[in-house]
Amino acid sequence: MDIKVITRHAPSNYGSLLQSIATIVILERLGHTCEIIDYIRNDEHGLKAVTTNLNGKRSWNGNPLKKLAYIALRYPEEKNAEMKFSRMRKKYLKLTQQCRMYEDLKQLDADIFMTGSDQVWGPTLNGRYDEAYFLSFVKGKPKTAYAASFGRTDFTPQILSEYKQLLTDYYGIAVRENTALDLLHQMGVNCVGQVLDPTLLLTGEEWNKWIKKKKNVQRKYVLVYQLHNNPVLSDYALKFAQHTGLPLYRISPTFHQIQRGGKFIYLPDLDEFLSYIKNCTYFITDSFHGTAFALNFNKQFVEILPNNKTGSRNQSILQMTGLQDRIITDYTDYSICNRMIDYDKVNAVLEKERVKSLEILKQLL
């Protein structure tokens, strides 16, 4: 079948790109053709993204001079990341024609339309959800969802009522987090179950084939991949590396993270990004997809949950694999470096969940 998938593929971050790649690979393995709908919101890129993001920055939003300073500092790095990720999307993804407007989406045709993984049903940068990710533009064709996520759990009764209306004409829904199961049950919307994120449907060995440049294969180091502005995580990473006696590397698509400490690896290509995770000795992250690749590559990792309302997706995969103890709450305790993860047990869980998730995906199709 011809399957078109709408997902959060366009933000300039590695998780969005990697889960989109995995979705295409898995659907093609099942014998279908797949394209990612190249829907790019105006507020996800360029100057609009910077100014929209500024609305939530109280310390910068106090006066016009501070606003101008924020834009002057962040816009160049935003534009640079946008250009790099645009090249990577064209290199690694099979995309439809670009859809900038909602009306463009109505011109698309497929045998099945699918809402893919990531925080598709959560708020976008402007604080509101986007109906496009609920496939509201599709008329007369089947709609399904695989590994969809709300990204958080706190929604008003009004928003949940609107969500229910948007989701009732899906003929099959599978979600990524256990909290999403609870939300759908609360709304009275049927769901076939919880499934793995697409990045976890591929094993570490399979992802290893995407790595062309072998970085730091011989050297031991601590790697930090941090999405959220959390000084606690930055400080803990520096002290953890000191405790282990290993150098700290920091990998990021945003240049301002250079000030947070560690040898800075800025905006690497996809294979280099994967290589740094695969070859690290310890891995510190607050990212869901960072956690997913720590699991795929069987790394000894430390989890520091983001200081916002989005940590439930990280907790869900850790609960599934029995690794809640990798979440750090005592930021003076570095002994976790001596508590090794038993990956025989973890890999057995992941393999069982892969089989289950693929069966559910086949049912959805």
N, C-alpha and C positions, 0 to 999 in steps of 0.2 A: 504494500500500500504506500501511497504518498502521504507522509506525515509531516505536518508543519508544527513546530514547537515554539511557543512564546515563553521566554524566560528572561531573567535579569542578566543578559550576556554582555551588556554594553558598559556598565560601570568599569572604571579603570582599576580593577583589582584582579588578582590571580584566581581567586575562588570562582568568580563569575565565569571566567574563560575556561577553567578546567572542568567545571561541571557541565558546561555546554559541549565541550569536546567529548566527554564521556557519554552524554546523552546520544549524540550522533553515532558514536562507535557501537553502543549497545543496540540501538534500533536497527542499524545496518546489519549487525550480526544476526538479528532475528529475521532478516530477509526483506526489510523495508527500505525505502528511500526516505531521507530525512533532511530537512532544512530548518535552520533556526530563523525565525522571523526577525528581520533586522529592524526591529522597532527601537528607536532611540529617542528618549524623552529629551526635550530641550534643556531641562533643568539638571540633567545628569552629566553635562559636559560644558567645558569652556567657562566664560565669564558668568553665565547664568547659574552654573553649579556652584561657583565660588560665592556669589551673592546670596543664593538660596541657603547655602550652608552657614553663611554669616548670621542669618536670622537666629540661629541657636547658640551663638557665641556671645554671651553677656559681657564678657570682659573686653571684647572688641567692638561691641555695638553701642558703647556709651556716647560717642560723639563722632562727627563726620571725619575728623582727622584720623581717628583710630580705624574707622571703616576703610578709608582710603589706604591706610598702611597695610591692613589685612589683605585687601584685594591686590595691592602691589606685591606683597610677599607670596601669596598663594596662587595667583593666576598663572605666572610662568611655569610653575611646577605642574599645575593642573593641565595646562596646554601640552606640556612635554609628555606627560603620562598619557593623555588622550591620543596623541599622535602615535606613541609606541604601541599602545593597546589596539588602536585601529589597525596598525600593520599586522599585529599578531592575530587579530580576529580574521583578517583577510587570508592570512597564511594557514590558520588551523581550522577554521569553521566553514561549513557550507551554509551560505546565507541566501535568503530571498532578496529581492530588490529592497532598497532602503525605504522604510516607512517612518516618516517624521510626523505625520498627522494621523489622527484616528481614521479619517476618511480613506487614507492609503491602505489601511488594514482590510477594509471591506472589499478590496479588489483581489485579495488572495483566495486561492482555491486549493483544496486538498481532500483526500479521502477521510482523514481524521485530523482534527486540530487538538493539540495537547498543550496544557499548561505544564511547564517543566519545573525543575527544582529551584532552590534558593528562595529568598524572601519575597516571592511573587505576590503574595496576598497581604503583605504588611504595608505600612506607610512608606511612601517615597520621600525624597528630600523635603518636599513641601509639607509633609505631615499628613497628607491624605493618601488613600489607596488609589490605584489606577484601574479603572474598569477593563482596560485592554488586557490585563493579565488574567482576567476572569473570562476572556474570550467573548465578551459581549458583542463583538462585531461579527461573530459567526452566526449565520442563519442557514438552517436546513442541512447541516453536516454534524456528525457526532463530535462531542467534546469530552475530553478526558483529562485527568491530571495525574502526574507521577511525581512523587517526592516533593509536592508543593509544601511551602512553609509560610506561616503567618509572621515569623520572625520574632514574635513577642506574644504575650498572653493577656495584656490589659487592654480591653476594648469596651467601649460604652455599649449599652443595650441597643442604641440606635444604629451603631456601626454593625453590630452582630446581626441585626434585623436586615440591614442592607446586604450584608454578606450572604445571608440565607437566600435572599431573592436572586442574587447573582449565581449561586452555586446549584440551585435546584434543577437546572436543565443539563448538568453534567450527567452522563450515563455511568461514569465510574470515577472514583477519586481515591487515590492513595497518597498519604502524607508522610513527611520526613520525621516529625517529632511526635512523641507521645502526648505532648501538650496540645498539638494540633488535633489529635484524636479527640481529646476532651472538649476542645472548642466546637468541633463539628457535632459531637453528641449534644452539647449544650444548645446548638442551633437546630437540632433535629435533622441534620443532613447526613445521608448515608455515606459510609466510607468503608472501603474494602480492607483497609489495614495500614499499618506503619511499614515503610520500606526504607531501604538504604539510599542515601544520597548517591547520585550516579557515579561520583568519583570513587566510591567504595565498592561499586560493582566490578571494577577492574582491580586486579591484584597489584601488589608492589612490583612483581616481575613484569607485568604488562606495562605499567607506567615507566619502568626502567627503559623500555624500548624508545621512549620519547626523549631520553637524555642522550644528546650527541656529544656534549662537552663534559668531560669528567672533571669536576671541580673539587679540589681539596681531598682527593681520595686518600692520600697518605697522612694527612694532618688531623689531629684531634682538636675539636673546638666546640664551644657552646653557641648555638644559633638562636636568635630571637626574631620572631615574626609577629609584629604587634599592629593591630588595626586601630585600637582606641587610645585616646589621649589619657593614659592612666599612669601618673608618676610613680605609683606603687610598683607597677610591673617593671618600668624602666630601672628603678632603683634595685629591685630584687634581682633582675637579670645581671646587673653589674656585680653585685655581691655574691651571687651564685657562682658566676664565672671565677671570681677571686677565690672562693671556697674550694673549687675543683682544681684550681691552678691552670685552667685552660683559657685561651683567648676567647673573647666574645665577638661574634659576628652579628651584625644587624642587617636584615634584608628588608627592603621596602620600596614601593613605587612612589613614595612621597618624600621629597628631598628634605623637608624640614625635620624629619626624624634623625638627621645626621647629628643633631645636638643631644640626642638621648643616650649616646655612649655606645662603644663597641666599634670594631672595624665596619665601615658602612659599605654595603653592597646596594647600589642604587639602580632600580628599574631594570633588572636583568631580563633577558629573554626567557621564555617559558622553560626551556630545557635546563638552563642554568639555575633557575629558581628551584626546580625539582632536584637538581644535583646537590645543591647546598643542603636541602632537607635530608636527602638520602644519606649523605656522607657525614652528617654532624654526629657528635658524641652524645650531646644532650640538646633538647629542643624546648624552648619556652615560648608559649603562645597564648593569645586570647581569641584566636580565630577558629571558627568552625572548620573551615577547610584546611587550616593549619593542623588541627587535630586529626582530621581525616587522613592527611598524608603522613602524619606521625604514625598512625595505625597501619597504613598501607606499607610503609617502609620499616615497620617494627622498631621505631625509635624509642629511647628512654626520654619521655617528655614531661614537662611541668605545665599545668594549666592554671592561669590566673583569669578568673571570669571578669568580663568587662563590667565597669561600674555604671551600667545602665540597665535597661529592662530586656536585653536581648540574650542573656546568658543561657536561657532555657534550651536553645538548640545545641549548645555545647554539652550541657548536662545530660541531654537525652542520649547522645551517642556514648557518653561515658557510662551511663547507667546500663545501656544495652551490653557493653563490653565488660562491665564489672570493674571499671577503672575510676570510680568517683574519688578514690584516694589520691589521684594525681592532681586534684584541685587543691591549691595552696590557700590556706587561710591565715596561717602564722607566717608573717613575712620576715621573721628572723630565723626560721627553720630551713636549713639547707640539707638536712639529712636525707631528703628524698632522692638525692643523687646516688645513695647507697641501696635504695629499695628498687630492685630491678623488676620490670614488668615481665610476667610469664606469658610470652607471646604464643606458646603452644595453645593455651586456653583461649586467648584473644582471637587467634587465627581460626580456631575451631568455631567460635561464635560467629565470626564474620563470614566464614564459608557457609554455615547454616543459613545465615540471614541473606547471603547472596542468592542462594537457591530459592528461598522463599520469595525474595523481592522480584526475581526474574519470573517466577510463576505468576505473581500478581500482575506484573507488567504484561505478560502474555494474555492474561484474562482481560485486562483493560483494553487490549487491542483486538 
